[in-house]
């Protein structure tokens, strides 16, 4: 059996050798093209997976930076609310004293623009840096108050909302219920502009050509690297990274842009228990561009090598053809020479004796 197999292989190789162009294409060019194609496929696949992992890690880093700042804010609020003089001023609804108690601590909360206290119904008691001239319920704080009351009183980070005093400013509130014994006597609120939230993650980059954005629990844009028009916050619930259910450990996904039909990669991660999320996105083409800068020259080199081999094969074919033609000519001449030699020798003696016999 091995001898028969060896004979078959030898016969096949001999036939291939007699067809040099097919031999080169089958044994050299085709394997090279296959190797380059498989290298391209697996490297693209691995690059995509690695990019998704990097985006997930980047989104997680940004989410932790924002969550840590919110936790630091809540810690400062707890320190303020734990002072007896502050709590007594809230119980007495002494707006001047509340503002004085807020003035110094606010200076130690980077990026905070305002601190205010409301009663459990949302009526403003006092604020710093300025007192409200018309005490009453501020509709801009409605989400923060309702969120702090929902399922029992608890700390709460509001959705982004427009400043009632300046419609071009968007704010975010961090709310903490103020306890006096077992009773809730007010809500302490620290306000941040969205530019402050953006500054917390501005050092985190997504290269090449990627970016981060932040969405609150109402699917409204909080931070976006490109221009967002002033006014009501933009709802982006139809964006694929936002439309996906938010999980505790985040997720990755690929999607196609509805406008430019570009393929995008995204990593999503939640910001603590706020319901917010950070999304890190990057165009797939930018990720694969560096890979293609390496693989395309390799493909060009393989193509040139294949062309050289084909040219060599063509010369080989011509050489084989000329060799076969020369062999045929020599064979023909040899036959003619043999025939001439036979004619010169004449008939053999035995054949002459047979012819004379009656």
N, C-alpha and C positions, 0 to 999 in steps of 0.2 A: 504493500500500500504506500509506504513512504517513497519507494522508488518510482511508482506510477505518478504520484503527486509531483515529485521532482521533475519527472519527464514532462508533465503537463506545463509546469511553471517554466521550465527551460524552453519548451516550444513556444509558449506565449511571449516570453522575453525576446526570443529570437525574431518572432514576427514583429514585435514592437520595435526592435532594433532596426529591422529592415524599413520601418516607417519612422524615421528620426523626428519629424515634426510632431507626430502623435506621441512619440515617446517623451519628448521634452514637455509638451503640454500636459501630459498625464502624470509624469513623475516629478516634474519640477514646478511648472507654473501653477497648476491646479492646487498642489499642497501649499504653496506660498500664499495664494489668494485665500484659501480656506483658513490658514493660520491668521492672516491679517483680519479677515472677516470675524472670526471668533474672538480675536483680541479686541476688536472694536466693540462687539456686542457685550462682552463681559465687563470691559472697562466702563462702558456707558452705564451699564446696570449698577456696577459697584459705585461709580461716581454719583449716581442719582441717590442711592441708598445712603451714602456718606453725607451728601448734602442735606438730605432730610434729617438725618441724625444731628448734624451741626445746627440746623435751624431749630430743632426741638430744644437743644441745649441752650441756644441763644435766647429763645423765648422764655425758657425757664429762668435764666439768669436775670433777664429784664423783669420778669414777674416777681422774683424774689427781692429785687432792688425796690420795686414799688411797694410790695407787701411789708418789707422791713421799715420803710418810711412811714407807712400807715400805722404799724405797730408802735413805732417811736412816738408818733403823734398821740396815739391813745395812751401811752405811758405818761406823756406830759399832761394830758387831760386828767388822768387819774390823780396825778400829783396836785394839780390845781384843785380838783373837786374834793380832795382829801383835806384841804385846809379849812379849819373851823370858821375862820373869819369870812372866807369866800362862801361857804355853805350858809352861814347866818345872813349874809347880804342877799343871797338868792331867796331865802325864806322871807326876809323882810321886803323883798322886791325893791331893794335899794340900787337903782341903776348906776348912780355915781360910784358907790363902793364896789359894785361888780366890775365896772370899767377900770378902776384903780387896781383891783386884784388881777385883772387880765393883762394889764400893760406890761409889767416886767416879764412874766413867763412867755408872752408872745415873741419877745425879742430872741428867745432861745429856741424857737421852732423855725428852722430855715425854710424860706419859701412861703410861709403862711402869710396871708394878707389881712386876715381879720379873725377875731375871736368874739363870739357873742353867746349870750345865754337867753333862752326862752323858757317859758313855763311849760308844763306838759301839754298845753293846748296850742302852743305855737306862738303865743304873744311874746314879743321881745321885751326882756327885762333890762339888759344893758349890753353894750358892745364896745370893743376897742379895735381900731383907732378912733372911731367917732361914735357918738350916740345917735340913735335914730330919732329924728325930730317928731315923727308920728308913730308912736308905739302901736303895734297891732300885729296881726298875723301876716307874715311874709310868705306869699305863695311860692316863692323860689325855694323855700326851705321845706316845702310840704313833703317831698320824697324822703328827706332825711328824718323828719319827725315820724312819718308813718313807718319807715323802715326800722327805726329804733324801737317802736312800740309793737311791731309785728311779732307774734309768738312770744310775748313777754319782753320786757325792757332789756335791751342789750346794745353794745356798741355797733355802729353802722356806718358804712361808707356810702354816700349817696351817688346817684347817677349825675352825670354832668348836666348843668343847667345854666341858663343865662342870668347874669347879674341884673336885677331889676333897676339898679341905678345907672348901669352902663350896658346897653344892649349888645355892645361889641365884645364884652368880656364873658367868658365861660368859666364857671366855678365848679369846684368839687368840695363837698362837705364831709368832715369826719365828726360824727356825733357820739356823745357819751352821756347816758342818763346820770343825773346828779341825785344821789341818795341822801336822805336825812332820816336816819334810823331805818325803818322799813318802808318809808314813803319816798316816792319820786317827786322832787320839788322843782325840777327843771332839766333842761338839756343843754349841755355845753357843746358848742359847735366851733370847729376850726375850719376856716375856708382857705382853699388853695386855688390859684388860677391854673388853667390847664398848661400854661407855659411852665409852671413849676413842676408839674408832673412830667412834662417832656424833658426837663433838665435832669431828672433823676436817671434817665436812661440814654441821654444824648451821647455818652461815650461808647455805647455798645453799637458796633458796626456789623452790617451784614454785607460782606464783599464776596464777589463783585456784583454790583447793581441791585442789591437787595435792600430792604428797609424793614423797620418795625412800626406797628401801630397798635394802639390800645383801644379796647371797646368795653363799655360798661355793661351792667347786667340788663339794661334796656336796649342793648344792641346799638348804642349811640357811640359815634367816634369821640374819643377823649383826646388822643394824641395821634396825629397823622403828619408825616414829614412834608407833605405838599400843602399848598394853600387850601384852606377851608374857609368858605365865606362866613362872615359874622352872622349872628342871628341864631335861630333855632338849631340845636345840635342835629347833625346828619345821622339818620338811621340807616344802618348797613346790614340789616338782617338777611338780605338776599346774597351777600357775598359768601362764597363757599366756605372759607375758614370760620365765618361767624354762624353760618347756617348749621354747622355740625354741632351735635350735642357736646356740651363741655364736660369732660371727664376729669377725675382727680389728678391723673398723671399726664394730662395733655394728650396730644396726638399729632400725627403728621398726615399730610394728604397732598395730592397733585390735582390741579384743576386747570381749566382753560379759560383765559380771559375772554369775556363776552365781547369786548370792543376790538382788541387787536388780535384775538384768537391765538395768543401766545400761551405756551404751556408754562405753568408756574408750579413751584414747590413751596410748601408752607409747613411751619411748625407752630403749634398752638399750645399755650400753657395757662392754667388758671392763676389768678392773683389771690392767693389765700382762700378765704371763704367769702370774699366780697361779691362773687359772681362775675367779676371782671375777667378779661382775658388779654393776654399779649399774643400778637400774631407776628411771626417773622416770615417774610416771603422773599422769594428770589426767582427770577426767570430761569427756566431750565437751560435755555440757550447760553446764558452767561456762565452757568456751571460747567457745561460741556465744551465751552469754547477753548479753554486751556487744554482739555484732553484732545480736542480735535487738532490743536496746533502741534501736538506731538504725533498723533496717529496719521494725519493727512500726509505729512512728509514721508512717513513710513510707507504709506500706500503708494505714494508717487515713486519712491525708490523701488518698491516691488514691481510697479508697472514698468519702470524703465528696465529693471532686470529681466522681466518677462519679455519685453521688446527685444533686448539684446539676445536672449536665449532663442527667441523666434527667428531673429536674423541669423544666428549661428545655425539653427536648425535648417533654415532655408539654404544656407551654404552647404550644410551637410547633405541635404536632399540633392542639390546640384552635383556635389561630389559623388554621391552614390549613383546618381543617374549617369554621370559621365563614366564612372567605373563599370557600371553594367553595360553601357553602350560599347566601351572598349572590350569588355569580356565577350560580348556577342560578336563583335567584329573579329576578334582573335579566334573564336570558335568557328566562325564561318570560314576564315582563311585556313584554319587547320583542316577542316573537312575538305576544302577544295584541294589543298596540298596532298592529302591522303588519296583522293581520287586520281590526281595526276600521277602519283607514284604507282598506283595500281595499273594505270594505263601504260606506263612506260615499261613495266616488267613484262607485259604480255601474258599469254595463256600458260598455265603450269604444264610440266611434262606428262603427268598422269592424264590430264584432259586431252593432250594431243594423241596419246596411244589409244585412248578410247575412241577418238574420232576415226583412226585408221582401221580399226577392227570392223570386218564386213558384218 
